[in-house]
């Protein structure tokens, strides 16, 4: 029962990411919702659900993507694994800024890994699409990081106002 709401949110986010996002005319305005959802579920204390969501979400997005198969799957799973490792071993300050920094770092890491995986996939299949790291890509990543920070702030405030406590979101910790 405790996982019902995050699982429902992940399912809805995955459907929106697949069917609504490609129809938005401006790529800079298209919502990248799967990465922030996975990172927030991870940082709210449910590592198993975040990894399962990364596996299922990455596989599903790869089915509908023009990039080489496995680009999103590898990027999401690696991002969740790296963010969890950084959170558990390197972050000693459990402040709100550390929370926002981890979410931002995870978003940037996802985009960089998708970029690298698309170029590695091009080596295997020269016909596959790839991403160019140009000004447009940097603008897209910056927009996605800002959107992720806003979503993280909204989730943080909502959790605080609802009076809920999570293992990682206790009084002076995030």
Secondary structure, DSSP 8 states (H G I E B T S, - for coil): -TTHHHHHHHHHHHHHHHHTGGG-S-TTTS--HHHHHHHHHHHTT-HHHHHHHHHHHHHHHHHH-SB-TTHHHHHHHHHHHHHHHIIIII-----HHHHHHHHHHHHHHHHHHHHHHHHHHHHH-TTSB----SHHHHHHHHHHHHHHHHHHHHHHHHHHHHT---TTS-TT--
